Amino acid sequence: MRHTAPVLALALALSSALACSKSSPPELTTAHADPAVATAAQSAVVQPSHPGQGGGGVSSATGGDPLAGRFSLADATRDVHGTGALLATIDTSKGALTCKLFEDKAPITVANFVGLATGKRPWKDGDTWVSRPAYDGTTFHRIIKGFMIQGGDAKGNGTGEPGYVIKDELWEGAKHDRAGLLCMANRGPNTNGAQFFITDDRAPHLDVSYTIFGECAPVDTVHAIANVSVIGERPATTVTIKKITIAREKAAAAPAAK
């Protein structure tokens, strides 16, 4: 009988823990696991707290960034000709995605993504700064059906970072309200780097925490990637990003004169 109180206390504690876990939506718990794992030991459990501000500024350099954190949209698109919408074609092993980039709403983020995709923006590979396409040959390393597909990590395990961070650009009216939205992964306010994710459905709990910088189509291809078999959140079947190509949308041809 002397053990009754400790046993009862333990039972109450377990009951309380179970109640708390059931009250927390699974997708919210998963979202707290990032888009972008800081370290393997963290198991991607990071709280996406409200940054409190959006847009502005340049990247914050670490470890001898050759550009000292300064890389503009003009730098990223200097060889991209035309005046139409800026497009990123993500050629994957499950089909191609054409993503319209929101250069007016998130210019810093778009510059960073385009620069990494084309090799114009130097990034840190191990101990060496390199200028080569960062995404070609990488994978979607984290897949959660009905939530998002995450890629952009040169290491392929969720721990890769480019050697610098850029600020959030949380533009007015940005909502994770549909599939196909291209967003930056992070591990907290103003910690965006190279990893990105594409929504597989609505994810309103990510609003005001993750930068939306484009929209990808067709969503059927996003769904096809999200539907691959997984072990936990790791795809059992590798989905490769073969290449990302940047171009301007071509203007529609004028109708022929009658």
C-alpha positions in Angstrom: 0.0 0.0 0.0 2.9 2.4 0.5 3.4 2.4 -3.3 -0.1 3.5 -4.0 0.6 7.3 -4.1 3.6 7.1 -6.5 1.8 4.7 -8.8 -1.3 6.9 -8.8 0.8 10.0 -9.6 2.5 8.1 -12.4 -0.8 7.0 -13.8 -2.1 10.6 -13.7 1.0 11.9 -15.4 0.7 9.4 -18.2 -2.9 10.1 -18.6 -2.2 13.8 -18.9 0.6 13.3 -21.4 -1.7 11.2 -23.6 -4.4 13.8 -23.4 -2.0 16.5 -24.5 -0.7 14.4 -27.5 -4.2 13.7 -28.7 -5.2 17.4 -28.5 -2.3 18.4 -30.7 -3.1 18.0 -34.4 -0.6 15.6 -36.1 0.1 18.0 -38.9 0.9 20.8 -36.4 3.3 18.5 -34.6 4.9 17.6 -37.9 5.1 21.3 -39.0 6.9 22.1 -35.8 9.4 19.5 -37.0 10.3 22.2 -39.5 10.6 22.3 -43.0 14.4 22.2 -42.4 16.1 20.2 -39.8 18.8 21.9 -37.9 20.6 18.7 -36.7 20.0 15.0 -36.8 19.9 15.0 -33.0 17.1 17.5 -33.0 15.0 15.0 -35.0 13.7 18.1 -36.8 11.7 19.4 -33.8 11.8 23.1 -34.2 9.1 25.6 -33.2 8.3 27.9 -36.1 7.6 31.0 -34.0 6.4 34.3 -35.4 9.3 36.3 -36.7 7.5 39.5 -36.0 8.7 41.2 -39.2 8.9 40.4 -42.9 11.0 41.3 -45.9 13.9 43.6 -46.3 17.6 43.2 -45.7 20.3 41.0 -47.2 21.5 37.6 -46.2 23.5 37.1 -43.1 26.8 35.6 -44.0 28.7 33.0 -42.0 32.0 31.3 -42.5 33.6 33.6 -45.1 30.8 34.0 -47.6 32.5 35.4 -50.8 29.6 37.8 -51.3 29.4 38.9 -47.7 25.7 38.2 -47.8 24.9 40.5 -50.7 23.1 39.0 -53.6 20.3 40.8 -55.4 17.5 39.8 -57.8 19.4 41.7 -60.5 22.4 39.5 -59.8 20.4 36.4 -60.0 18.6 37.2 -63.2 21.3 39.0 -65.2 21.4 36.3 -67.9 17.6 35.7 -67.9 16.1 37.5 -70.9 12.6 38.7 -71.5 10.0 40.6 -69.5 7.5 37.9 -68.6 6.9 36.2 -65.3 10.0 34.5 -63.8 9.6 30.8 -63.9 11.5 27.9 -62.4 11.1 24.5 -64.1 11.9 21.7 -61.6 12.5 18.6 -63.5 12.0 15.6 -61.2 12.0 11.9 -61.6 8.2 12.1 -61.2 7.7 14.7 -63.9 8.3 18.4 -64.3 6.9 21.3 -62.2 6.7 24.8 -63.5 6.8 27.3 -60.7 5.9 31.0 -61.1 8.3 32.9 -58.7 6.9 35.8 -56.8 9.7 38.2 -57.5 7.7 41.3 -56.5 6.5 39.8 -53.2 9.7 38.0 -52.1 12.6 39.4 -54.1 15.3 38.4 -51.6 14.0 34.8 -51.4 13.6 34.5 -55.2 17.1 35.9 -55.8 18.5 33.3 -53.4 16.6 30.4 -54.9 17.5 31.4 -58.5 21.1 32.0 -57.6 21.4 28.6 -55.9 19.6 26.9 -58.8 21.9 28.4 -61.4 25.1 28.5 -59.5 25.4 32.3 -59.4 25.0 32.4 -55.7 28.0 30.7 -53.9 27.2 28.2 -51.2 29.2 26.2 -48.8 29.8 22.5 -49.6 31.5 21.1 -46.6 34.4 23.5 -45.9 34.5 24.9 -49.4 32.5 27.7 -51.0 31.4 26.6 -54.5 29.6 28.3 -57.4 27.7 25.5 -59.1 23.9 24.6 -59.2 23.0 23.6 -55.7 19.9 21.6 -56.5 20.7 19.5 -59.5 20.9 15.8 -58.5 19.4 16.4 -55.0 16.2 14.7 -53.8 13.0 15.4 -52.0 14.3 14.0 -48.8 11.2 14.5 -46.6 7.7 13.7 -47.8 4.4 14.0 -45.8 1.3 13.1 -47.8 -1.4 15.7 -47.4 1.1 18.3 -46.0 4.3 18.9 -48.1 7.3 17.6 -50.0 10.7 19.0 -48.9 13.9 19.2 -50.9 16.9 21.4 -51.6 19.4 19.8 -49.2 22.7 18.9 -50.8 23.3 16.4 -48.0 20.0 14.7 -48.6 19.2 14.2 -44.9 17.6 17.5 -43.8 20.8 18.9 -42.1 22.3 20.7 -45.1 22.7 24.5 -45.0 24.4 26.8 -47.6 26.6 28.7 -45.1 24.4 31.7 -44.7 20.8 32.6 -43.9 18.3 35.1 -45.4 15.5 36.9 -43.7 11.8 35.9 -43.9 9.6 37.8 -46.4 6.2 37.4 -44.9 4.2 39.5 -47.3 0.7 40.8 -46.6 -2.0 38.3 -47.6 0.4 35.3 -47.8 -1.6 32.2 -47.0 -0.7 28.5 -47.2 -4.2 27.8 -48.5 -3.7 25.4 -51.3 -1.4 22.7 -52.8 1.5 23.8 -55.0 2.8 26.7 -53.0 6.6 27.0 -53.1 8.0 28.0 -49.7 11.3 28.3 -47.8 12.0 25.8 -45.1 13.5 27.2 -41.9 14.4 26.4 -38.3 13.1 29.6 -36.8 12.7 33.2 -37.6 15.0 34.5 -40.3 16.9 31.3 -40.8 16.1 30.5 -44.4 18.9 28.9 -46.4 18.6 26.5 -49.4 15.9 24.0 -48.3 12.4 24.5 -49.7 9.1 22.7 -49.6 6.0 22.6 -51.8 2.6 22.2 -50.1 0.5 19.1 -50.9 -2.7 20.7 -49.3 -3.8 23.6 -47.2 -1.5 24.3 -44.2 -2.8 27.4 -42.5 -0.8 26.7 -39.3 2.3 27.7 -41.4 1.0 31.2 -42.0 3.3 34.0 -40.8 6.1 31.6 -40.2 7.3 30.5 -43.6 8.0 32.5 -46.7 5.9 31.7 -49.8 7.8 32.7 -52.9 6.2 30.9 -55.8 3.5 28.5 -57.0 4.0 25.3 -58.9 1.9 23.4 -61.4 0.6 20.8 -62.1 -0.4 19.9 -58.6 -0.9 16.4 -59.8 2.8 16.1 -60.0 3.1 17.4 -56.4 0.5 14.8 -55.4 2.4 12.0 -57.2 5.6 12.9 -55.3 3.7 13.1 -52.0 2.1 9.7 -52.7 5.4 7.7 -52.8 5.9 5.1 -50.1 7.8 6.4 -47.1 9.5 5.1 -44.0 8.6 7.6 -41.4 9.0 10.8 -43.4 11.8 9.5 -45.6 10.8 8.3 -49.1 11.4 4.6 -49.7 11.6 5.4 -53.4 14.0 8.2 -54.3 12.5 11.2 -56.0 15.3 13.1 -57.7 15.5 16.8 -58.7 17.3 16.3 -62.0 17.7 20.0 -62.8 16.1 23.4 -62.2 15.9 25.8 -65.1 15.1 29.5 -64.8 13.5 31.5 -67.6 11.0 34.2 -68.3 7.5 33.4 -69.5 7.2 34.1 -73.2 4.6 36.6 -74.3 1.6 35.2 -76.1 1.9 35.7 -79.9 -0.2 38.5 -81.3 -3.2 37.4 -83.3 -2.6 37.4 -87.1 -4.0 40.4 -88.9 -7.1 39.7 -91.0 
